[in-house]
Protein backbone atom coordinates (compact mmCIF):
# COMPACT_ATOMS: atom_id res chain seq x y z
CA UNK A 1 0.00 0.00 0.00
CA UNK A 2 1.23 3.49 -0.87
CA UNK A 3 2.11 5.60 2.16
CA UNK A 4 0.67 9.12 2.19
CA UNK A 5 2.65 10.43 5.13
CA UNK A 6 3.60 10.00 8.77
CA UNK A 7 1.22 11.02 11.53
CA UNK A 8 1.96 11.36 15.23
CA UNK A 9 -1.18 10.70 17.31
CA UNK A 10 -0.93 12.03 20.87
CA UNK A 11 -3.97 10.59 22.65
CA UNK A 12 -4.41 8.93 26.05
CA UNK A 13 -7.86 7.43 25.42
CA UNK A 14 -6.81 3.89 24.49
CA UNK A 15 -9.99 2.92 22.63
CA UNK A 16 -10.08 6.13 20.59
CA UNK A 17 -6.37 5.96 19.87
CA UNK A 18 -6.67 2.37 18.64
CA UNK A 19 -9.46 2.98 16.15
CA UNK A 20 -7.85 6.17 14.85
CA UNK A 21 -4.54 4.35 14.43
CA UNK A 22 -6.13 1.41 12.60
CA UNK A 23 -8.35 3.64 10.45
CA UNK A 24 -5.49 5.86 9.31
CA UNK A 25 -3.23 2.90 8.68
CA UNK A 26 -5.95 1.44 6.46
CA UNK A 27 -6.05 4.75 4.60
CA UNK A 28 -2.34 4.52 3.82
CA UNK A 29 -0.72 6.52 6.63
CA UNK A 30 2.20 5.55 8.83
CA UNK A 31 0.94 6.26 12.37
CA UNK A 32 2.94 6.67 15.58
CA UNK A 33 1.14 6.70 18.92
CA UNK A 34 2.06 8.53 22.13
CA UNK A 35 -0.21 8.56 25.19
CA UNK A 36 1.51 11.19 27.34
CA UNK A 37 1.87 14.90 26.77
CA UNK A 38 5.23 15.11 28.49
CA UNK A 39 6.60 12.54 26.03
CA UNK A 40 5.14 14.16 22.91
CA UNK A 41 8.15 16.32 22.03
CA UNK A 42 10.49 13.34 22.23
CA UNK A 43 8.07 11.35 20.07
CA UNK A 44 7.98 14.18 17.54
CA UNK A 45 11.77 14.36 17.34
CA UNK A 46 11.99 10.60 16.93
CA UNK A 47 9.44 10.07 14.15
CA UNK A 48 9.51 13.51 12.43
CA UNK A 49 5.85 13.31 11.34
CA UNK A 50 4.17 15.17 8.51
CA UNK A 51 1.22 15.99 10.78
CA UNK A 52 0.29 15.76 14.47
CA UNK A 53 -3.09 14.83 15.95
CA UNK A 54 -2.98 16.28 19.44
CA UNK A 55 -5.48 15.69 22.23
CA UNK A 56 -6.24 18.67 24.47
CA UNK A 57 -6.38 16.79 27.79
CA UNK A 58 -3.28 14.65 28.33
CA UNK A 59 -1.39 13.26 31.31
CA UNK A 60 1.94 14.88 32.11
CA UNK A 61 1.45 17.95 29.93
CA UNK A 62 -1.73 19.34 28.37
CA UNK A 63 -2.19 19.71 24.62
CA UNK A 64 -1.98 23.50 24.65
CA UNK A 65 1.46 23.36 26.29
CA UNK A 66 2.59 20.63 23.90
CA UNK A 67 1.47 22.74 20.93
CA UNK A 68 3.46 25.72 22.24
CA UNK A 69 6.59 23.60 22.61
CA UNK A 70 6.30 22.12 19.13
CA UNK A 71 5.77 25.54 17.58
CA UNK A 72 9.12 26.63 18.96
CA UNK A 73 10.89 24.08 16.80
CA UNK A 74 8.56 23.27 13.90
CA UNK A 75 5.68 24.44 11.72
CA UNK A 76 4.39 20.88 11.23
CA UNK A 77 0.57 20.90 10.80
CA UNK A 78 -1.24 20.29 14.11
CA UNK A 79 -4.88 19.26 14.46
CA UNK A 80 -6.15 19.42 18.03
CA UNK A 81 -8.76 17.01 19.39
CA UNK A 82 -11.06 18.35 22.09
CA UNK A 83 -14.03 16.86 23.89
CA UNK A 84 -15.18 20.24 25.14
CA UNK A 85 -15.90 22.15 21.97
CA UNK A 86 -16.00 25.49 23.78
CA UNK A 87 -14.97 28.66 22.00
CA UNK A 88 -12.31 29.39 24.64
CA UNK A 89 -10.52 26.13 23.87
CA UNK A 90 -10.76 26.78 20.13
CA UNK A 91 -9.34 30.29 20.48
CA UNK A 92 -6.47 29.22 22.75
CA UNK A 93 -5.59 26.30 20.48
CA UNK A 94 -5.47 28.50 17.40
CA UNK A 95 -3.58 31.25 19.22
CA UNK A 96 -0.75 28.90 20.20
CA UNK A 97 -0.37 27.64 16.64
CA UNK A 98 -2.75 24.75 16.03
CA UNK A 99 -3.84 24.65 12.38
CA UNK A 100 -7.24 23.11 13.00
CA UNK A 101 -9.34 21.33 15.62
CA UNK A 102 -11.90 18.53 15.80
CA UNK A 103 -14.51 18.09 18.49
CA UNK A 104 -14.98 14.57 19.84
CA UNK A 105 -16.56 12.19 19.03
CA UNK A 106 -14.40 12.23 15.92
CA UNK A 107 -16.03 11.11 12.67
CA UNK A 108 -13.73 9.08 10.39
CA UNK A 109 -14.49 10.93 7.15
CA UNK A 110 -14.18 14.33 8.81
CA UNK A 111 -10.85 13.32 10.33
CA UNK A 112 -9.51 12.11 7.00
CA UNK A 113 -10.66 15.27 5.22
CA UNK A 114 -8.96 17.50 7.79
CA UNK A 115 -5.72 15.54 7.57
CA UNK A 116 -5.63 15.56 3.78
CA UNK A 117 -6.47 19.25 3.67
CA UNK A 118 -3.63 20.17 6.03
CA UNK A 119 -1.12 17.97 4.22
CA UNK A 120 -2.07 19.44 0.85
CA UNK A 121 -1.78 22.94 2.21
CA UNK A 122 1.58 22.17 3.77
CA UNK A 123 2.91 20.69 0.53
CA UNK A 124 1.63 23.65 -1.46
CA UNK A 125 3.28 26.06 0.98
CA UNK A 126 6.60 24.26 0.65
CA UNK A 127 6.47 24.72 -3.12
CA UNK A 128 5.56 28.40 -2.97
CA UNK A 129 8.82 30.33 -3.08
CA UNK A 130 7.34 33.73 -3.93
CA UNK A 131 8.56 36.67 -1.87
CA UNK A 132 5.94 39.24 -0.97
CA UNK A 133 5.42 42.22 1.28
CA UNK A 134 2.03 43.85 1.72
CA UNK A 135 1.74 47.37 3.10
CA UNK A 136 -1.45 49.09 4.25
CA UNK A 137 -0.78 52.34 6.10
CA UNK A 138 0.99 51.34 9.33
CA UNK A 139 0.40 47.62 8.74
CA UNK A 140 3.22 45.68 7.09
CA UNK A 141 3.10 41.95 6.28
CA UNK A 142 6.23 40.02 5.29
CA UNK A 143 5.25 36.65 3.87
CA UNK A 144 8.78 35.24 3.78
CA UNK A 145 9.35 35.88 7.48
CA UNK A 146 5.72 35.44 8.60
CA UNK A 147 6.21 38.84 10.22
CA UNK A 148 3.53 41.41 11.05
CA UNK A 149 4.27 45.02 11.99
CA UNK A 150 1.58 47.46 13.10
CA UNK A 151 2.38 51.05 14.08
CA UNK A 152 6.04 50.04 14.21
CA UNK A 153 5.40 47.25 16.70
CA UNK A 154 5.73 43.55 15.90
CA UNK A 155 2.51 41.60 16.36
CA UNK A 156 3.00 38.00 17.38
CA UNK A 157 0.86 35.80 15.14
CA UNK A 158 0.86 32.04 14.78
CA UNK A 159 1.47 30.65 11.29
CA UNK A 160 -2.25 29.91 11.07
CA UNK A 161 -3.21 33.45 12.04
CA UNK A 162 -0.70 34.97 9.64
CA UNK A 163 -2.00 32.84 6.78
CA UNK A 164 -5.53 34.08 7.44
CA UNK A 165 -4.44 37.73 7.69
CA UNK A 166 -2.34 37.45 4.53
CA UNK A 167 -5.26 35.93 2.64
CA UNK A 168 -7.65 38.67 3.76
CA UNK A 169 -5.12 41.42 3.03
CA UNK A 170 -4.24 40.05 -0.40
CA UNK A 171 -7.97 40.28 -1.22
CA UNK A 172 -8.47 43.71 0.34
CA UNK A 173 -11.75 45.33 -0.64
CA UNK A 174 -13.46 42.01 -1.41
CA UNK A 175 -15.75 40.11 0.94
CA UNK A 176 -14.34 36.69 1.82
CA UNK A 177 -16.93 34.10 2.81
CA UNK A 178 -16.55 30.92 4.83
CA UNK A 179 -16.77 28.62 1.81
CA UNK A 180 -13.88 30.36 0.05
CA UNK A 181 -11.74 30.57 3.19
CA UNK A 182 -12.11 26.87 3.93
CA UNK A 183 -11.24 25.85 0.37
CA UNK A 184 -8.19 28.10 0.16
CA UNK A 185 -6.84 27.91 3.71
CA UNK A 186 -8.01 24.52 4.96
CA UNK A 187 -8.05 22.56 1.71
CA UNK A 188 -11.59 21.32 2.28
CA UNK A 189 -15.22 22.37 1.94
CA UNK A 190 -17.09 24.23 4.67
CA UNK A 191 -19.47 21.82 6.44
CA UNK A 192 -21.90 24.48 7.61
CA UNK A 193 -21.03 24.04 11.30
CA UNK A 194 -17.31 24.59 11.84
CA UNK A 195 -16.59 27.93 13.58
CA UNK A 196 -12.89 28.04 12.67
CA UNK A 197 -13.25 31.03 10.33
CA UNK A 198 -15.12 33.16 12.85
CA UNK A 199 -12.76 32.21 15.69
CA UNK A 200 -9.75 33.21 13.60
CA UNK A 201 -11.31 36.58 12.73
CA UNK A 202 -12.01 37.20 16.42
CA UNK A 203 -8.39 36.40 17.34
CA UNK A 204 -6.98 38.65 14.61
CA UNK A 205 -9.22 41.55 15.58
CA UNK A 206 -8.07 41.32 19.18
CA UNK A 207 -4.37 41.18 18.29
CA UNK A 208 -4.64 43.98 15.72
CA UNK A 209 -6.59 46.35 17.97
CA UNK A 210 -9.77 46.01 15.96
CA UNK A 211 -11.98 44.53 18.67
CA UNK A 212 -14.25 47.59 18.72
CA UNK A 213 -17.98 47.70 18.11
CA UNK A 214 -18.24 47.74 15.20
CA UNK A 215 -14.78 46.67 13.93
CA UNK A 216 -13.26 49.09 11.42
CA UNK A 217 -10.35 47.17 9.90
CA UNK A 218 -11.81 43.72 9.35
CA UNK A 219 -15.48 44.43 8.90
CA UNK A 220 -18.36 41.99 9.13
CA UNK A 221 -20.60 41.76 6.09
CA UNK A 222 -23.63 40.16 7.71
CA UNK A 223 -24.70 36.98 6.00
CA UNK A 224 -21.79 37.21 3.55
CA UNK A 225 -18.40 37.10 5.27
CA UNK A 226 -15.61 39.50 6.22
CA UNK A 227 -13.97 42.47 4.51
CA UNK A 228 -10.37 43.64 4.95
CA UNK A 229 -10.50 47.45 4.67
CA UNK A 230 -7.35 48.70 2.93
CA UNK A 231 -7.52 52.34 4.04
CA UNK A 232 -8.29 51.66 7.73
CA UNK A 233 -4.66 51.13 8.81
CA UNK A 234 -3.34 54.68 8.54
CA UNK A 235 -3.55 55.44 12.27
CA UNK A 236 -3.12 53.43 15.45
CA UNK A 237 -6.12 51.35 16.49
Protein Blocks (a to p, Z undefined) as FASTA:
>chain_A
ZZfbdcddddfblklmmmmmmmmmmnopacdddfbfklmmmmmmmnopabdcddfbdghi
afklmmmmmmmmoccdcddddfklpaklmmmmmmnopabdcdddddfklmmmmmmmmmmm
mmmmmmmmcdcdddehjaccdfklopaceehiacdddfklmmmmmmmmmmghiacdfklm
mmmmnopacehlacklmmmmmmmmmmnopacccdfklccdehkbccddfklmmbcZZ
